Amino acid sequence: MKEFKTIPEQREILRNRGMVIPHDQEHILEFDNYYIVINGYKDLFLQNVKPERFIHGTSLAEVFRVSEFDRELRMFLFRWIMVVEQRLKTVISHSASGYYKADSEFYLKTSSYDCDKKSARTVDNTIKHLRTQYNRQHPSLYHYRSVHGCIPFWVLVNWITFGEISHFYSSIQPRGIRESIVKKLKAGLPRPQRKLTVERLSTYMRLLGDFRNVCAHHERCYSFRHRSIILDGDHKACIVDILQIISVFLTEKERYAFVQDFRTVLIGIAGRQDVRKESVEQIMIRMGLPAQLPEHLFEHELTAIIQPTTL
């Protein structure tokens, strides 16, 4: 069993491993969880793993600043993924409900989905989750059940998760519904998106849902790579891919705000006196960004990174 360590014991362990902890930084461990700050972000600063030894000059404040940056990054991504999530839910629910106009509860029926051997389990789970939401005792849902005798999908969609809407989109039949969804999205986008296809949208939604969960569950974000999805290139999807995917679904006005928000997050780590340049460069690389970002992070250079033509 892992023994509990007091704050003085934690400080001693870190100092023995080469971390610099001046007296004015000792309070960090008293108010910020050792497991989250140290175990979550130490790998960026380790010279040796076994036995653990920190790179010369690594301070507790520097590790803490990286954890703070990652928290800001999660908050930024979560906020903008929510914008995209609402947009996708609206278009998907309208297109599917329009096709099944005569059947308000089509989404609870197996016949509305692609149920081949590969997707049968996913469809069963999707219907199960939708039915759970359908039976919730929330006042607005109760109103539709009691007054109208059913809950239309365009109402229920506000209560389902990103993962559930992603599975719904990937399985809903006929394929023409998904083609209609993509067509509506492309028509509403400010720039042509030639590579946005039925299959690509499914991949984008899966990625956005998985990264949304990383943000919501306070996992380390800046260095996260998807376990299996590879987009254009030879690397598993990372933060820069998520930035590019989010930008696909934004209006021009939203894109401008999106870039400015991201610029603010980056300045939050690049402009810190207590974070070494080498550490910042490693963070940028792990995010999939150029190590040598412009010193003042000009808007047009960030825009070029976030909004490439490859998607």
C-alpha positions in Angstrom: 0.0 0.0 0.0 1.2 3.5 -0.9 1.9 5.4 2.4 0.5 8.8 2.9 3.2 11.5 2.9 2.9 14.8 4.9 3.7 18.1 3.2 7.3 18.2 4.7 7.9 14.6 3.5 6.7 15.5 0.0 9.1 18.5 -0.1 11.9 16.3 1.1 11.3 13.7 -1.6 11.2 16.3 -4.4 14.4 18.0 -3.1 16.2 14.7 -2.9 15.3 14.2 -6.6 16.8 17.5 -7.6 13.8 19.8 -7.6 14.4 23.4 -6.4 11.8 24.4 -3.8 12.5 27.9 -2.3 10.7 28.8 0.9 8.3 31.1 -1.0 7.1 28.1 -3.1 6.5 25.6 -0.3 2.8 26.7 0.0 2.1 25.1 -3.5 2.0 21.6 -2.1 -0.3 22.7 0.7 -3.1 23.8 -1.6 -2.5 21.9 -4.8 -2.7 18.1 -5.0 0.7 16.4 -5.3 -0.7 13.7 -7.5 -2.2 16.2 -9.9 0.7 18.6 -10.1 3.8 16.5 -9.7 2.7 13.1 -11.0 0.6 14.7 -13.7 3.4 17.0 -15.2 6.8 15.8 -14.0 7.6 13.8 -17.1 8.4 17.1 -18.9 11.1 17.8 -16.4 12.7 14.4 -15.7 16.3 13.8 -16.6 16.1 10.1 -15.5 13.0 8.0 -14.9 14.5 5.2 -12.8 15.6 6.5 -10.4 13.7 9.7 -10.8 15.9 12.8 -11.2 14.8 16.2 -12.3 16.6 18.3 -14.9 18.9 20.7 -13.2 17.1 23.9 -12.3 13.6 22.5 -12.3 11.6 24.3 -9.7 8.2 23.5 -8.1 6.8 26.7 -9.4 7.7 25.8 -13.0 5.9 22.4 -12.7 3.0 24.2 -11.1 2.8 26.8 -13.9 2.6 24.0 -16.5 -0.3 22.4 -14.6 -2.0 25.9 -14.5 -1.5 26.3 -18.3 -3.0 22.9 -18.9 -6.0 23.8 -16.9 -6.5 26.9 -18.9 -6.1 24.9 -22.1 -8.8 22.4 -21.0 -11.1 25.3 -20.1 -10.5 26.9 -23.5 -11.0 23.7 -25.5 -14.1 22.6 -23.5 -15.8 26.0 -24.1 -15.3 25.9 -27.9 -16.1 22.2 -28.2 -19.4 23.0 -26.5 -20.1 25.5 -29.2 -19.4 22.9 -32.0 -21.4 20.3 -30.1 -24.5 22.4 -29.9 -24.2 23.2 -33.7 -23.8 19.6 -34.6 -26.7 18.4 -32.4 -29.0 21.0 -34.0 -28.2 20.0 -37.6 -28.2 16.3 -36.9 -31.5 16.4 -35.0 -33.3 18.6 -37.6 -32.1 16.4 -40.5 -33.1 13.1 -38.9 -36.4 14.4 -37.5 -37.3 15.8 -40.9 -36.7 12.5 -42.6 -38.7 10.6 -39.9 -41.4 13.3 -39.7 -44.2 10.8 -39.3 -42.6 9.0 -36.4 -41.6 11.2 -33.5 -39.9 8.3 -31.6 -37.9 6.8 -34.6 -34.7 7.1 -32.5 -35.9 4.4 -30.1 -36.4 1.8 -32.9 -33.7 -0.5 -34.2 -35.2 -0.2 -37.7 -33.9 3.4 -37.9 -30.3 2.3 -37.6 -27.6 0.3 -39.5 -27.6 -3.0 -37.6 -25.0 -5.1 -39.2 -22.8 -7.4 -37.1 -20.2 -4.7 -36.6 -22.5 -2.0 -35.4 -25.3 -4.0 -33.7 -23.9 -3.6 -30.2 -23.3 0.1 -30.7 -26.9 0.6 -31.9 -28.3 -1.4 -28.9 -26.3 0.8 -26.5 -27.3 4.0 -28.3 -31.0 3.1 -28.0 -30.6 2.1 -24.4 -28.9 5.5 -23.5 -31.5 7.4 -25.5 -34.3 5.6 -23.7 -32.7 6.4 -20.3 -32.7 10.1 -21.2 -36.3 9.8 -22.5 -37.4 8.5 -19.1 -35.7 11.3 -17.1 -38.1 13.1 -14.7 -37.0 16.6 -15.7 -39.9 19.1 -15.9 -39.4 20.0 -19.5 -39.2 16.3 -20.6 -42.2 15.4 -18.4 -44.1 18.2 -20.1 -43.6 16.7 -23.6 -44.4 13.2 -22.4 -47.6 14.2 -20.6 -48.9 16.9 -23.0 -47.8 15.6 -26.3 -47.5 11.9 -25.6 -43.9 11.7 -26.8 -40.5 13.5 -26.8 -39.3 14.6 -30.3 -35.7 14.0 -31.0 -35.0 17.7 -31.6 -36.0 18.1 -27.9 -34.3 15.1 -26.4 -31.0 15.9 -28.2 -30.4 18.7 -25.7 -30.1 16.0 -23.0 -27.8 13.5 -24.6 -24.0 13.4 -24.5 -21.6 14.2 -27.3 -20.7 10.5 -27.4 -24.4 9.5 -27.8 -25.0 12.0 -30.6 -21.8 10.7 -32.3 -23.0 7.1 -32.2 -26.4 8.2 -33.3 -25.0 10.0 -36.4 -22.7 7.1 -37.3 -25.5 4.5 -37.2 -28.6 6.4 -38.4 -30.1 5.1 -41.6 -30.6 5.6 -44.5 -27.2 7.1 -45.5 -29.1 9.9 -47.1 -29.8 11.4 -43.7 -26.0 11.7 -43.0 -25.4 13.1 -46.5 -28.0 15.7 -45.8 -26.3 16.6 -42.5 -23.0 17.1 -44.2 -24.6 19.1 -47.0 -26.2 21.5 -44.5 -23.0 21.9 -42.5 -21.0 22.7 -45.7 -23.6 25.1 -46.8 -23.5 27.0 -43.5 -19.7 27.1 -43.3 -18.0 30.4 -44.3 -15.3 28.6 -46.3 -15.5 25.6 -48.6 -14.7 22.3 -46.9 -14.2 19.9 -49.7 -12.9 17.1 -47.5 -15.9 17.2 -45.1 -17.6 13.9 -45.9 -20.0 11.6 -44.2 -17.1 9.4 -42.9 -14.9 12.4 -41.9 -17.7 14.0 -39.9 -18.0 10.7 -37.9 -14.2 10.8 -37.2 -14.3 14.4 -36.2 -17.2 13.9 -33.8 -15.5 10.9 -32.2 -12.3 13.0 -31.7 -14.2 16.0 -30.3 -16.1 13.7 -27.9 -13.0 12.0 -26.7 -11.1 15.3 -26.2 -14.2 16.8 -24.5 -14.0 14.0 -21.9 -10.3 14.7 -21.3 -11.2 18.3 -20.5 -14.2 17.4 -18.4 -12.3 14.8 -16.3 -9.3 17.0 -15.7 -6.8 14.7 -17.5 -3.5 16.1 -18.8 -4.4 17.8 -22.0 -1.5 19.5 -23.8 0.3 16.2 -24.6 -2.8 14.0 -25.2 -2.8 11.9 -28.3 -5.7 9.8 -29.4 -5.2 6.1 -28.9 -6.1 5.2 -32.4 -7.3 8.0 -34.8 -4.8 9.2 -37.4 -5.8 12.1 -39.6 -3.7 13.5 -42.5 -0.2 12.5 -41.6 1.6 9.8 -39.7 0.7 10.9 -36.1 -2.2 10.1 -33.8 -4.5 13.0 -33.4 -3.3 15.7 -30.9 -4.3 19.1 -29.8 -3.4 20.9 -33.0 -5.8 18.5 -34.9 -8.6 19.4 -32.4 -8.0 23.1 -32.9 -8.2 22.6 -36.7 -11.4 20.5 -36.4 -13.1 23.0 -34.1 -12.3 25.8 -36.6 -14.0 23.9 -39.4 -17.4 24.5 -37.7 -17.1 28.1 -36.7 -18.3 31.3 -38.4 -15.7 33.9 -39.4 -16.5 36.0 -36.3 -16.2 33.0 -34.0 -12.9 32.0 -35.7 -11.5 35.3 -34.8 -12.5 35.0 -31.2 -11.3 31.4 -31.2 -7.8 32.4 -32.3 -7.7 35.3 -29.8 -8.7 33.0 -27.0 -6.0 30.5 -27.9 -3.4 33.2 -28.2 -4.2 34.3 -24.7 -3.8 30.7 -23.4 -0.3 30.5 -25.1 0.8 33.8 -23.8 -0.1 32.5 -20.4 2.7 30.0 -20.5 5.2 31.6 -23.0 5.2 34.9 -21.1 6.0 33.4 -17.7 9.4 34.3 -16.1 9.4 31.2 -14.0 9.0 28.8 -17.0 12.2 28.2 -19.0 12.2 28.6 -22.8 13.2 24.9 -23.2 10.1 23.8 -21.3 7.8 26.0 -23.4 9.3 24.6 -26.6 8.7 21.0 -25.4 5.1 21.9 -24.6 4.5 23.4 -28.1 6.0 20.3 -29.7 3.8 17.9 -27.7 0.8 19.9 -28.7 1.7 19.5 -32.4 2.7 23.2 -32.8 6.0 24.7 -34.0 8.6 24.8 -31.2 9.6 28.3 -32.2 6.3 30.2 -32.2 6.5 33.9 -33.0 7.7 35.9 -30.0 4.6 38.0 -29.9 2.3 35.3 -31.2 0.8 37.3 -34.1 -2.8 36.6 -35.0 -2.2 35.7 -38.7 0.5 33.2 -37.8 -1.7 31.4 -35.3 -4.6 31.6 -37.7 -2.5 29.8 -40.4 -1.7 27.0 -37.9 -5.3 26.5 -36.6 -7.0 26.9 -40.0 -4.9 24.9 -42.6 -6.4 23.8 -45.9 -5.6 20.1 -45.2 -9.0 19.5 -43.5 
